[in-house]
């Protein structure tokens, strides 16, 4: 089943959000919030109801919900008004929604740099398997994912041991469905010679560098 509203599509079974034929990376919590609003059929959904459904059994502050509402409005762009705030109570999804049987994969938009996810294609990546779930970083995960889709270079900064690498790898995992050529990790932290950067990146990508390139 595909849900359509305006220029957007939502594929619940694949947890994909598509804008004008282009898959748009959306954090898992933000996607869950969107589905709660859509399933309400235009009715008010209280903040407590959203929190209990998206974060079941967890104590979550309201600002986390506000962050994800803001993330959704950003990807909606000029249609951000689809999400109405009911002051002091909650939110309402105001777009007319059409449910349709699944179609062929949506075509790519111009200059997207992303490919529609194909479950039959091999996922190409050297990302290590996560040892555990990433807890308490939903806001940072959504924001970092948004930044990576908007900029060619994004730097995560902070004190040593704070979890920058763990967050970066989780962002990469979220982006995997959007890149046909895969998402790859090149470890540069131990390098002391800048001349080793090209060969290290090439090795991570499985490429051979032809001297003197």
Secondary structure, 3 states (H helix, E strand, C coil): CEEEECCEEEECCCCEEEECCEECCCCHHHHHHHHHHHHCCCCCEEHHHHHHHHCCCCCCCHHHHHHHHHHHHHHHHHHHHHEEEECCCEEEECCCCEEECCCCCCCCCCCCCCCCCCCCCCCCECCCCCCCCCCCCHHHHHHHHHHHHHCCCCCCCCCCCCCHHHHHHHHHHHHHHHCCCCECCCCCCCCCCHHHHHHHHHHHHCCCCCCCC
